[in-house]
């Protein structure tokens, strides 16, 4: 249930309500909001009733939450969550593009790609330092040295950085070196890892599991939010089906569904969703068209030499073109996107007005 405090409610009244909830063995969660103070109540199991809470000083109303995912539900928070990292806002009017290689291979490789995607308009740089691979013989990532390279990328380009954690130890390191912690599809229901991620207080990108329903995905987000971390970004990256023409089946219908039932921002990863370079751009365009708050794509300056997933990586030139096309779609939707550098627009002879917001 959700306890909505009156306007104005004093700090003492809010703290008293929280103390009463916890005294009955339930958990109280302060819900961020602009216009009201709300407290989510979970794990109460009938130990404290609506009438008891309604009678407390400062309480305006009690709202029952019918969704199995309580904190991620639109019933709990009507306003959409916007996650602010520096000057990057995820979940607002801007469509944020995340780009970079599947794996950090060297400082030269990482910096070359970082400068290219930044010039084209990417706001966030992705790069794997830990790689959960299907085969134990595949490249597993550089580990901590890879994270140190990501820290250099942030210093020299100003890009926000994101990298995947595969266990509690790597999660602590990713949280130390990067701005956003990614929980991959294989770990979506690694509940101890999700709980640990919730305690870091860093923004967390949670990828949908390969066979997960939307409800299971949002319940996984609930594990993070239960620890007090409401900075959760959902990522649709395709689910496993009978289809053979694509690596996974990118479920774009998940985007409007999630936006309807949850306040959390949602991005689309067409690189893992398709596994094929020629499919990435069309599905990225479609992801923006159906309302995604961001797109995450893999970019490599030498994809034929990539140590991981080169077949789904765009070249910098292809990424430039994608950014231009996304700008046209975003403009039609009345949203914003970081545009390509002026030099790129002039090279194309397209001018510099109208489409992009910088």
SVG drawing of the C-alpha trace seen along z (x, -y; Angstrom):
<svg xmlns="http://www.w3.org/2000/svg" viewBox="-10 -26 56 49">
<polyline fill="none" stroke="black" stroke-width="0.4" points="0.0,0.0 1.0,-3.7 0.7,-6.2 0.2,-9.7 1.0,-12.5 -1.0,-15.7 0.2,-19.1 2.0,-20.2 3.1,-17.3 5.8,-18.0 9.1,-16.1 8.1,-14.8 4.8,-13.4 6.6,-11.7 9.2,-10.1 6.4,-9.0 4.5,-7.2 7.7,-5.5 8.5,-4.5 5.0,-3.0 5.2,-1.0 8.6,0.5 7.4,1.1 4.8,3.5 7.5,5.4 6.8,3.9 9.2,2.0 8.7,-1.7 10.1,-3.2 10.2,-7.0 9.0,-7.6 10.6,-10.5 8.2,-13.0 7.8,-16.7 4.4,-17.5 3.7,-15.1 5.4,-13.0 4.5,-9.3 5.7,-6.3 5.5,-2.8 4.6,0.1 5.9,3.6 6.0,6.9 3.3,5.8 1.3,9.1 -1.7,7.6 0.3,6.6 -0.7,3.0 -4.0,2.0 -5.1,-0.8 -7.3,-2.2 -4.3,-2.3 -2.2,-4.2 -5.1,-6.5 -5.4,-7.6 -1.8,-8.8 -1.3,-12.6 -0.4,-14.1 -1.7,-11.2 -3.9,-12.3 -5.0,-9.0 -4.0,-5.3 -3.8,-3.9 -3.8,-0.1 -1.2,1.1 -2.6,4.0 0.6,4.7 2.9,7.5 5.8,5.0 5.0,2.3 7.8,-0.3 8.2,-0.2 4.5,-0.6 2.7,-3.6 0.2,-3.1 3.0,-4.1 4.5,-7.0 2.5,-8.7 5.3,-11.0 7.9,-9.3 11.3,-8.8 14.1,-10.9 17.6,-9.9 20.2,-12.7 23.9,-11.9 25.8,-15.1 24.1,-16.9 22.5,-13.7 18.9,-13.1 17.4,-9.6 13.6,-9.4 12.9,-13.0 12.3,-14.7 15.7,-13.8 16.3,-10.4 19.8,-9.4 22.1,-7.4 24.5,-4.9 27.3,-3.7 30.7,-1.9 32.3,1.4 31.0,4.7 34.4,5.1 37.2,2.8 40.2,4.3 42.9,1.6 43.2,-2.1 43.8,-3.0 40.7,-1.1 38.5,-2.5 39.6,-6.1 39.3,-6.0 35.7,-4.8 34.9,-7.2 35.9,-10.3 34.0,-9.0 30.7,-8.4 31.0,-11.6 31.4,-13.6 28.3,-11.9 26.1,-12.8 26.3,-9.8 25.9,-10.9 26.9,-7.6 29.8,-5.3 29.4,-1.6 32.2,0.9 32.5,4.3 35.4,4.9 33.8,8.2 32.2,10.4 29.9,13.3 30.4,15.4 28.7,18.6 32.0,20.3 34.7,20.3 37.2,20.1 35.9,16.7 37.5,13.4 36.3,12.7 37.3,9.0 40.2,7.1 38.7,6.8 40.0,3.9 42.4,2.6 39.3,2.2 37.5,0.2 40.6,-2.1 40.4,-2.7 36.7,-3.6 37.6,-6.1 40.1,-7.6 37.3,-7.8 35.2,-9.8 38.0,-12.2 39.1,-12.9 35.7,-13.0 33.2,-13.9 31.0,-11.0 29.0,-9.2 30.2,-5.6 28.4,-2.2 29.8,1.3 28.4,4.7 29.0,6.3 28.9,10.1 29.2,10.7 29.3,8.8 33.1,8.2 33.0,6.8 29.9,4.8 31.9,2.9 34.6,2.1 32.2,1.1 30.5,-1.2 33.8,-2.7 35.0,-3.4 31.8,-4.0 28.7,-6.2 26.1,-3.4 26.2,0.3 24.7,2.7 23.1,6.0 23.0,8.2 20.3,10.6 22.0,13.6 21.9,12.1 18.5,10.5 17.3,13.0 20.5,13.1 18.7,11.8 21.8,11.4 23.5,9.3 20.3,7.2 20.2,6.5 23.9,5.6 23.3,3.3 20.5,1.6 22.9,0.8 25.5,-0.9 23.2,-4.0 24.6,-4.1 22.2,-4.2 21.5,-0.6 20.6,0.5 18.7,3.8 18.5,5.8 15.6,8.1 16.4,11.8 16.4,13.9 13.2,15.7 11.7,13.2 8.2,11.9 7.7,8.2 6.3,8.9 9.4,10.9 11.6,8.1 9.9,5.5 10.0,7.7 13.7,8.0 13.9,4.2 11.9,4.3 14.8,6.1 17.1,3.1 14.5,0.6 13.7,2.4 17.2,1.4 16.3,-2.3 17.9,-2.7 15.2,-4.1 17.7,-4.9 16.8,-1.9 16.9,-2.0 15.2,0.9 16.7,2.3 14.9,4.4 17.5,6.5 15.5,9.2 14.1,12.5 14.8,16.1 12.1,17.5 11.9,20.1 13.1,17.5 16.3,18.3 16.7,15.1 17.8,13.1 20.0,13.7 17.1,12.8 13.6,11.5 13.6,7.8 10.3,7.2 9.5,3.6 6.0,4.0 7.6,4.1 8.5,0.4 5.0,-1.1 3.8,1.7 6.5,0.8 5.8,-2.9 2.1,-2.3 2.6,-0.2 5.8,-1.5 7.4,-4.9 11.0,-3.7 12.8,-4.8 13.3,-2.1 16.0,-1.9 16.3,0.5 19.4,2.5 19.1,3.5 22.6,4.8 22.0,7.8 18.4,7.9 19.3,8.8 23.0,9.8 23.5,8.6 24.9,5.3 22.4,4.7 19.4,5.0 20.7,2.7 19.9,-0.6 16.3,0.2 15.5,1.6 17.1,-1.4 14.9,-3.7 11.9,-1.6 12.8,-1.6 12.8,-5.4 9.5,-5.5 7.7,-3.3 8.8,-5.6 12.2,-4.4 14.0,-6.8 17.3,-5.7 19.1,-3.4 22.2,-1.4 24.2,-0.2 27.7,1.3 30.2,-0.6 33.7,0.6 36.2,-1.1 37.5,2.3 34.6,4.7 36.3,7.5 39.0,7.5 36.7,7.2 37.3,9.7 33.6,9.8 30.4,9.5 32.0,7.8 29.3,9.0 26.7,6.7 28.9,3.6 28.3,0.5 31.2,-1.3 31.6,-4.9 30.4,-6.0 27.2,-3.9 26.7,-5.3 27.0,-8.8 24.2,-8.0 22.1,-6.4 22.3,-9.5 21.1,-11.7 18.1,-9.4 17.2,-9.2 17.2,-13.0 14.5,-13.2 12.3,-10.7 12.8,-12.4 11.8,-15.7 8.6,-14.2 7.9,-13.0 8.5,-16.3 11.5,-15.1 15.2,-16.0 18.4,-14.3 22.1,-15.3 23.0,-16.0 26.1,-15.2 28.9,-17.7 28.6,-20.6 31.5,-19.4 29.6,-16.2 26.4,-18.0 28.3,-20.3 30.2,-17.4 26.8,-16.0 25.6,-19.3 22.5,-19.2 23.0,-22.4 22.8,-22.7 19.3,-23.9 16.0,-22.4 16.4,-18.8 18.8,-18.5 19.0,-20.0 22.5,-20.3"/>
</svg>
